[in-house]
Each structure stands twice: as structure tokens, then as C-alpha cells.
């Protein structure tokens, strides 16, 4: 089972969280054309290795967190509150 270290609540089971998406993808600007929005919504990489993700702690503090998780081992090397997280690259 995945254990996520919440900065507010401590280490908790994955069941308390909801996956909110890929944190490494930036949303297109409002004036972007439909093809850019299509790519943003539907075309995703399936990386092997470290990956930035959004997780919402629904069973605790209700904070949105940015995690760096290894997609093969599920090891978590960094957790940050969304407001303090680095912007998408």
C-alpha cells in the first residue's frame, strides 16, 4: 500500500487521498487553439521513473499536495503544498 507523508497530518494510507492528475503538464493559455487543449487533456506520457503528481488529502486536511513519486517502486521523494509547489515545466 502507498503511504503518503502529508505535511499537516503525518504519514497516511493512500485510501485517504485522491489522485488529481499529472503535475508536470502546464495548462494552455486561454487563447490557445483547440488542438493544444486536446493534447493537454488527452495526450499523456506514461513515464517510467520519477514523476510529479497532484494528490488531494480528502480524508484529512483537504490540502492539495504535489508529490514526486517513482512510478515503478512507488517511493515518494518529495511532498509540497500546492501553493508552495514549483510551477509545471
N, CA, C and O atoms as a MOPAC input file, in Angstrom:
PM7 MOZYME 1SCF
protein

 N      0.84000 1    -1.17900 1     0.00000 1
 C      0.00000 1     0.00000 1     0.00000 1
 C      0.88800 1     1.24700 1     0.00000 1
 O      1.92100 1     1.29600 1     0.66800 1
 N      0.46400 1     2.23300 1    -0.75500 1
 C      1.18100 1     3.50900 1    -0.82600 1
 C      0.92700 1     4.30300 1     0.45300 1
 O     -0.22000 1     4.44700 1     0.87900 1
 N      1.98700 1     4.81500 1     1.06300 1
 C      1.88700 1     5.65700 1     2.27200 1
 C      2.39900 1     7.03500 1     1.90100 1
 O      3.53800 1     7.18100 1     1.45800 1
 N      1.55900 1     8.04900 1     2.08000 1
 C      1.88200 1     9.41500 1     1.66700 1
 C      2.13800 1    10.27000 1     2.90400 1
 O      1.29000 1    10.34100 1     3.79500 1
 N      3.32100 1    10.93100 1     2.96600 1
 C      3.62600 1    11.79400 1     4.11600 1
 C      3.00900 1    13.18400 1     3.93800 1
 O      3.57100 1    14.04000 1     3.25400 1
 N      1.86200 1    13.39400 1     4.55600 1
 C      1.19500 1    14.69600 1     4.49300 1
 C      1.93600 1    15.67200 1     5.40600 1
 O      2.21200 1    15.33000 1     6.55600 1
 N      2.26900 1    16.87600 1     4.93200 1
 C      2.97400 1    17.84600 1     5.77400 1
 C      2.17000 1    18.29800 1     6.99600 1
 O      2.74800 1    18.80000 1     7.96100 1
 N      0.84900 1    18.12700 1     6.96600 1
 C     -0.01500 1    18.57800 1     8.05500 1
 C     -0.45700 1    17.44000 1     8.98100 1
 O     -0.58400 1    17.63200 1    10.19000 1
 N     -0.69200 1    16.25500 1     8.40600 1
 C     -1.28600 1    15.15100 1     9.16200 1
 C     -0.32800 1    13.99700 1     9.44700 1
 O     -0.66700 1    13.08900 1    10.20500 1
 N      0.85200 1    14.02200 1     8.85400 1
 C      1.78600 1    12.91000 1     9.01400 1
 C      1.58000 1    11.86200 1     7.93800 1
 O      0.85000 1    12.08600 1     6.97200 1
 N      2.22100 1    10.72200 1     8.10600 1
 C      2.14200 1     9.64600 1     7.10700 1
 C      0.76700 1     9.00100 1     7.18100 1
 O      0.30000 1     8.60700 1     8.24900 1
 N      0.12800 1     8.90200 1     6.01300 1
 C     -1.22400 1     8.34400 1     5.92500 1
 C     -1.30400 1     7.35200 1     4.76600 1
 O     -0.50000 1     7.40400 1     3.83500 1
 N     -2.29000 1     6.44500 1     4.83500 1
 C     -2.52300 1     5.47700 1     3.76500 1
 C     -3.10100 1     6.17600 1     2.53000 1
 O     -3.77600 1     7.20100 1     2.63400 1
 N     -2.82500 1     5.61000 1     1.39400 1
 C     -3.30300 1     6.13700 1     0.11000 1
 C     -4.81800 1     6.28500 1     0.07500 1
 O     -5.32700 1     7.16300 1    -0.62300 1
 N     -5.53700 1     5.47100 1     0.79200 1
 C     -7.00300 1     5.48400 1     0.78800 1
 C     -7.57400 1     6.83700 1     1.21700 1
 O     -8.70900 1     7.16600 1     0.87000 1
 N     -6.79600 1     7.62400 1     1.97100 1
 C     -7.24200 1     8.95300 1     2.41000 1
 C     -7.07800 1    10.02100 1     1.33000 1
 O     -7.53900 1    11.14900 1     1.50800 1
 N     -6.43700 1     9.68900 1     0.22700 1
 C     -6.10700 1    10.65600 1    -0.82200 1
 C     -6.81800 1    10.32300 1    -2.12100 1
 O     -7.24500 1     9.18800 1    -2.33300 1
 N     -6.94000 1    11.31100 1    -2.98100 1
 C     -7.44400 1    11.11900 1    -4.34300 1
 C     -6.41700 1    11.68800 1    -5.31100 1
 O     -5.93900 1    12.81100 1    -5.15000 1
 N     -6.09100 1    10.89300 1    -6.31200 1
 C     -5.17000 1    11.32800 1    -7.35600 1
 C     -5.84600 1    12.41900 1    -8.17700 1
 O     -6.98200 1    12.23800 1    -8.61500 1
 N     -5.17300 1    13.55200 1    -8.39600 1
 C     -5.76800 1    14.68100 1    -9.11200 1
 C     -5.10600 1    14.96600 1   -10.45300 1
 O     -5.53900 1    15.86300 1   -11.17500 1
 N     -4.06200 1    14.21600 1   -10.79500 1
 C     -3.50100 1    14.38200 1   -12.12800 1
 C     -2.00100 1    14.62400 1   -12.15800 1
 O     -1.31800 1    14.65900 1   -11.13400 1
 N     -1.53400 1    14.78600 1   -13.36900 1
 C     -0.12700 1    14.99000 1   -13.68300 1
 C      0.26400 1    16.43100 1   -13.35900 1
 O     -0.31700 1    17.36900 1   -13.90500 1
 N      1.23500 1    16.60900 1   -12.48400 1
 C      1.66100 1    17.95600 1   -12.08300 1
 C      2.78300 1    18.49600 1   -12.96500 1
 O      3.26800 1    19.60600 1   -12.74600 1
 N      3.19100 1    17.71800 1   -13.95600 1
 C      4.29000 1    18.17600 1   -14.81100 1
 C      3.79500 1    18.82400 1   -16.10500 1
 O      4.60100 1    19.27600 1   -16.91700 1
 N      2.48800 1    18.87000 1   -16.29900 1
 C      1.90700 1    19.42300 1   -17.52100 1
 C      1.26900 1    20.77900 1   -17.21000 1
 O      0.46600 1    20.89400 1   -16.28400 1
 N      1.62400 1    21.79000 1   -17.97600 1
 C      1.05500 1    23.12400 1   -17.78200 1
 C     -0.19400 1    23.29800 1   -18.65500 1
 O     -0.20900 1    22.89000 1   -19.81600 1
 N     -1.22200 1    23.89900 1   -18.09300 1
 C     -2.45200 1    24.16500 1   -18.84300 1
 C     -2.16600 1    25.20900 1   -19.91300 1
 O     -1.45500 1    26.18000 1   -19.65500 1
 N     -2.71900 1    25.01700 1   -21.12500 1
 C     -2.52100 1    26.01500 1   -22.18500 1
 C     -3.17000 1    27.35600 1   -21.81900 1
 O     -4.09300 1    27.40700 1   -21.00600 1
 N     -2.69000 1    28.40500 1   -22.41100 1
 C     -3.25700 1    29.73900 1   -22.20700 1
 C     -4.69000 1    29.77700 1   -22.73700 1
 O     -5.05300 1    28.98100 1   -23.60300 1
 N     -5.48600 1    30.68100 1   -22.23200 1
 C     -6.89700 1    30.79000 1   -22.62900 1
 C     -7.06200 1    31.00500 1   -24.13200 1
 O     -8.04700 1    30.55400 1   -24.71700 1
 N     -6.11300 1    31.68500 1   -24.75800 1
 C     -6.22100 1    31.95400 1   -26.19900 1
 C     -5.66700 1    30.82100 1   -27.06700 1
 O     -5.61300 1    30.96700 1   -28.28800 1
 N     -5.25600 1    29.70300 1   -26.47600 1
 C     -4.72200 1    28.56900 1   -27.23000 1
 C     -5.81100 1    27.95900 1   -28.10300 1
 O     -6.99900 1    28.05200 1   -27.79400 1
 N     -5.38600 1    27.33500 1   -29.19800 1
 C     -6.37200 1    26.72300 1   -30.09600 1
 C     -6.81600 1    25.35800 1   -29.55500 1
 O     -6.24200 1    24.83900 1   -28.59800 1
 N     -7.83900 1    24.79600 1   -30.18100 1
 C     -8.45100 1    23.55100 1   -29.71400 1
 C     -7.47100 1    22.38500 1   -29.71500 1
 O     -7.56200 1    21.50800 1   -28.85600 1
 N     -6.54200 1    22.35600 1   -30.65800 1
 C     -5.59300 1    21.23800 1   -30.71000 1
 C     -4.66700 1    21.23000 1   -29.49400 1
 O     -4.28300 1    20.16100 1   -29.02000 1
 N     -4.30500 1    22.40200 1   -28.98900 1
 C     -3.47000 1    22.46100 1   -27.78000 1
 C     -4.23800 1    21.95100 1   -26.56600 1
 O     -3.67900 1    21.23000 1   -25.73900 1
 N     -5.51600 1    22.32000 1   -26.44900 1
 C     -6.32500 1    21.83100 1   -25.34000 1
 C     -6.55500 1    20.32100 1   -25.46500 1
 O     -6.57300 1    19.61400 1   -24.45700 1
 N     -6.73100 1    19.82500 1   -26.68700 1
 C     -6.89100 1    18.38700 1   -26.90400 1
 C     -5.66500 1    17.64500 1   -26.39800 1
 O     -5.79000 1    16.65800 1   -25.67300 1
 N     -4.47000 1    18.12000 1   -26.78000 1
 C     -3.22200 1    17.48600 1   -26.32800 1
 C     -3.10500 1    17.54100 1   -24.80700 1
 O     -2.68200 1    16.57000 1   -24.17900 1
 N     -3.47700 1    18.67100 1   -24.21600 1
 C     -3.40500 1    18.83800 1   -22.75800 1
 C     -4.31000 1    17.83700 1   -22.02900 1
 O     -3.90800 1    17.26600 1   -21.01500 1
 N     -5.51500 1    17.62500 1   -22.53500 1
 C     -6.48300 1    16.76500 1   -21.86300 1
 C     -6.24700 1    15.28300 1   -22.15300 1
 O     -6.34500 1    14.46200 1   -21.24200 1
 N     -5.93500 1    14.92000 1   -23.40900 1
 C     -5.95000 1    13.51200 1   -23.80400 1
 C     -4.58300 1    12.87200 1   -24.05100 1
 O     -4.45900 1    11.65400 1   -23.92100 1
 N     -3.58700 1    13.62300 1   -24.39000 1
 C     -2.29500 1    13.02400 1   -24.72800 1
 C     -1.35500 1    13.12800 1   -23.53600 1
 O     -0.87400 1    14.21100 1   -23.19900 1
 N     -1.10200 1    11.99900 1   -22.91000 1
 C     -0.22900 1    11.96000 1   -21.73600 1
 C      0.88900 1    10.95000 1   -21.93500 1
 O      0.71700 1     9.92300 1   -22.59200 1
 N      2.02700 1    11.26300 1   -21.35700 1
 C      3.14200 1    10.33000 1   -21.34200 1
 C      2.89200 1     9.31500 1   -20.23200 1
 O      2.16000 1     9.59000 1   -19.28100 1
 N      3.49000 1     8.17200 1   -20.35600 1
 C      3.41400 1     7.14500 1   -19.32700 1
 C      4.84500 1     6.89300 1   -18.85500 1
 O      5.45600 1     5.89400 1   -19.23700 1
 N      5.38400 1     7.79100 1   -18.02800 1
 C      6.80400 1     7.73600 1   -17.69500 1
 C      7.16600 1     6.57900 1   -16.77200 1
 O      6.36000 1     6.13700 1   -15.95300 1
 N      8.38100 1     6.10700 1   -16.92300 1
 C      8.95400 1     5.13800 1   -16.00100 1
 C     10.01300 1     5.88600 1   -15.21400 1
 O     11.00900 1     6.33400 1   -15.78200 1
 N      9.81200 1     6.02200 1   -13.93400 1
 C     10.76600 1     6.76000 1   -13.11400 1
 C     10.05600 1     7.81000 1   -12.28700 1
 O      8.87800 1     7.66700 1   -11.95900 1
 N     10.77500 1     8.86200 1   -11.95300 1
 C     10.22700 1     9.92400 1   -11.10300 1
 C      9.21200 1    10.75300 1   -11.87000 1
 O      9.42100 1    11.10500 1   -13.03100 1
 N      8.11200 1    11.05700 1   -11.20100 1
 C      7.00900 1    11.76300 1   -11.85500 1
 C      6.31900 1    12.68300 1   -10.84400 1
 O      6.12200 1    12.29800 1    -9.69100 1
 N      5.95500 1    13.88700 1   -11.26700 1
 C      5.25100 1    14.85400 1   -10.41700 1
 C      3.74400 1    14.64500 1   -10.55400 1
 O      3.21600 1    14.56200 1   -11.66300 1
 N      3.05600 1    14.56100 1    -9.40700 1
 C      1.61800 1    14.29100 1    -9.39500 1
 C      0.91500 1    15.16900 1    -8.36700 1
 O      1.50700 1    15.57500 1    -7.36700 1
 N     -0.37200 1    15.45900 1    -8.63300 1
 C     -1.22400 1    16.15900 1    -7.66500 1
 C     -2.03400 1    15.12400 1    -6.90700 1
 O     -2.60200 1    14.21400 1    -7.51200 1
 N     -2.09400 1    15.25700 1    -5.57400 1
 C     -2.90900 1    14.39700 1    -4.71900 1
 C     -3.67000 1    15.28700 1    -3.74700 1
 O     -3.10200 1    16.22200 1    -3.18400 1
 N     -4.96400 1    14.99900 1    -3.54700 1
 C     -5.80400 1    15.75100 1    -2.62200 1
 C     -6.05100 1    14.89800 1    -1.38200 1
 O     -6.47900 1    13.75000 1    -1.50000 1
 N     -5.78900 1    15.44300 1    -0.19700 1
 C     -5.98500 1    14.70700 1     1.05000 1
 C     -7.44100 1    14.86100 1     1.50400 1
 O     -7.74800 1    15.66900 1     2.38100 1
 N     -8.32300 1    14.07800 1     0.89400 1
 C     -9.76200 1    14.18500 1     1.16500 1
 C    -10.14300 1    13.63300 1     2.53600 1
 O    -11.14800 1    14.05800 1     3.10500 1
 N     -9.36500 1    12.69800 1     3.07600 1
 C     -9.68200 1    12.09300 1     4.35500 1
 C     -8.94100 1    12.73000 1     5.51300 1
 O     -8.81900 1    12.13000 1     6.58100 1
 N     -8.44900 1    13.93400 1     5.31200 1
 C     -7.68600 1    14.61300 1     6.35800 1
 C     -7.81600 1    16.11600 1     6.23600 1
 O     -8.90800 1    16.66400 1     6.38900 1
 N     -6.71500 1    16.78200 1     5.96300 1
 C     -6.65800 1    18.24800 1     5.97900 1
 C     -7.24000 1    18.90600 1     4.73500 1
 O     -7.38200 1    20.12800 1     4.70400 1
 N     -7.58100 1    18.12900 1     3.70700 1
 C     -8.16000 1    18.61700 1     2.44500 1
 C     -7.21200 1    19.51700 1     1.65500 1
 O     -7.65600 1    20.33900 1     0.85300 1
 N     -5.92500 1    19.36300 1     1.87900 1
 C     -4.92300 1    20.14500 1     1.14900 1
 C     -4.54900 1    19.43800 1    -0.15100 1
 O     -4.50400 1    18.20900 1    -0.21300 1
 N     -4.28500 1    20.22200 1    -1.17700 1
 C     -3.78300 1    19.70600 1    -2.44400 1
 C     -2.26700 1    19.65100 1    -2.34100 1
 O     -1.62400 1    20.65100 1    -2.01900 1
 N     -1.69500 1    18.47800 1    -2.61700 1
 C     -0.26000 1    18.26900 1    -2.48200 1
 C      0.36300 1    17.90000 1    -3.81900 1
 O     -0.27000 1    17.27100 1    -4.66700 1
 N      1.61400 1    18.30400 1    -3.98900 1
 C      2.39800 1    17.91400 1    -5.17200 1
 C      3.43700 1    16.91500 1    -4.70800 1
 O      4.29300 1    17.23400 1    -3.88300 1
 N      3.36100 1    15.69800 1    -5.24300 1
 C      4.28000 1    14.63300 1    -4.87700 1
 C      5.22700 1    14.33400 1    -6.02000 1
 O      4.86300 1    14.48600 1    -7.18600 1
 N      6.42300 1    13.91500 1    -5.70300 1
 C      7.32400 1    13.30500 1    -6.67600 1
 C      7.38600 1    11.84100 1    -6.30300 1
 O      7.93000 1    11.47400 1    -5.26100 1
 N      6.81600 1    10.99600 1    -7.17300 1
 C      6.68500 1     9.56700 1    -6.90100 1
 C      7.33000 1     8.77200 1    -8.02200 1
 O      7.20100 1     9.11600 1    -9.19700 1
 N      8.03000 1     7.69800 1    -7.64600 1
 C      8.63200 1     6.81100 1    -8.63700 1
 C      7.53600 1     5.87000 1    -9.12000 1
 O      6.90800 1     5.19300 1    -8.30600 1
 N      7.29600 1     5.81500 1   -10.42200 1
 C      6.17200 1     5.05700 1   -10.96200 1
 C      6.36600 1     3.54600 1   -10.90400 1
 O      5.40000 1     2.79700 1   -11.04500 1
 N      7.58700 1     3.09000 1   -10.70100 1
 C      7.83100 1     1.64500 1   -10.60900 1
 C      7.84500 1     1.16900 1    -9.15600 1
 O      7.22900 1     0.15300 1    -8.83400 1
 N      8.53500 1     1.88400 1    -8.28600 1
 C      8.68300 1     1.45700 1    -6.89400 1
 C      7.67600 1     2.11900 1    -5.95500 1
 O      7.49900 1     1.66200 1    -4.82600 1
 N      7.02400 1     3.17100 1    -6.39600 1
 C      6.08000 1     3.97900 1    -5.61400 1
 C      6.75300 1     4.72600 1    -4.46300 1
 O      6.07100 1     5.21800 1    -3.56500 1
 N      8.07500 1     4.81200 1    -4.48300 1
 C      8.79600 1     5.59900 1    -3.48300 1
 C      8.44500 1     7.07000 1    -3.66800 1
 O      8.33600 1     7.54200 1    -4.79900 1
 N      8.26900 1     7.78600 1    -2.58500 1
 C      7.97600 1     9.21900 1    -2.63000 1
 C      9.20200 1     9.95500 1    -2.11800 1
 O      9.65300 1     9.71500 1    -0.99800 1
 N      9.74900 1    10.86400 1    -2.94600 1
 C     10.95000 1    11.57900 1    -2.52000 1
 C     10.68300 1    13.02800 1    -2.15200 1
 O     11.54200 1    13.66100 1    -1.53800 1
 N      9.52600 1    13.57900 1    -2.50300 1
 C      9.22100 1    14.96900 1    -2.15900 1
 C      7.71100 1    15.17000 1    -2.08600 1
 O      6.95100 1    14.60700 1    -2.87400 1
 N      7.29500 1    15.98500 1    -1.11900 1
 C      5.89200 1    16.37800 1    -0.96700 1
 C      5.87600 1    17.87200 1    -0.67300 1
 O      6.63500 1    18.35300 1     0.16800 1
 N      5.00800 1    18.60400 1    -1.37000 1
 C      4.88400 1    20.04600 1    -1.13600 1
 C      3.41400 1    20.43500 1    -1.20700 1
 O      2.63000 1    19.80800 1    -1.91900 1
 N      3.05300 1    21.46200 1    -0.47100 1
 C      1.70600 1    22.02000 1    -0.55700 1
 C      1.59000 1    22.70200 1    -1.92400 1
 O      2.53600 1    23.35000 1    -2.37100 1
 N      0.45400 1    22.56200 1    -2.58000 1
 C      0.28900 1    23.07300 1    -3.94300 1
 C      0.63300 1    24.54400 1    -4.07400 1
 O      1.26400 1    24.94000 1    -5.05400 1
 N      0.23800 1    25.35800 1    -3.11800 1
 C      0.50300 1    26.79400 1    -3.18900 1
 C      1.99000 1    27.10800 1    -3.18100 1
 O      2.41300 1    28.12500 1    -3.72900 1
 N      2.79400 1    26.23400 1    -2.55800 1
 C      4.23900 1    26.45200 1    -2.46100 1
 C      5.01200 1    25.63300 1    -3.48600 1
 O      6.23300 1    25.76100 1    -3.57600 1
 N      4.32400 1    24.78900 1    -4.26600 1
 C      4.99000 1    23.90900 1    -5.21600 1
 C      5.53800 1    24.67600 1    -6.41000 1
 O      5.06200 1    25.76200 1    -6.74300 1
 N      6.54100 1    24.09800 1    -7.04400 1
 C      7.11500 1    24.70000 1    -8.25000 1
 C      6.07500 1    24.64600 1    -9.36900 1
 O      5.27800 1    23.70900 1    -9.41200 1
 N      6.06300 1    25.61100 1   -10.26100 1
 C      5.13300 1    25.54000 1   -11.40400 1
 C      5.52100 1    24.41100 1   -12.34400 1
 O      6.66400 1    23.95400 1   -12.34900 1
 N      4.55700 1    23.96900 1   -13.13700 1
 C      4.81500 1    22.90600 1   -14.10700 1
 C      5.85100 1    23.33700 1   -15.11800 1
 O      5.93700 1    24.50900 1   -15.48200 1
 N      6.63200 1    22.38000 1   -15.56500 1
 C      7.69800 1    22.65800 1   -16.53700 1
 C      7.22000 1    22.46200 1   -17.94400 1
 O      7.98700 1    22.65300 1   -18.88800 1

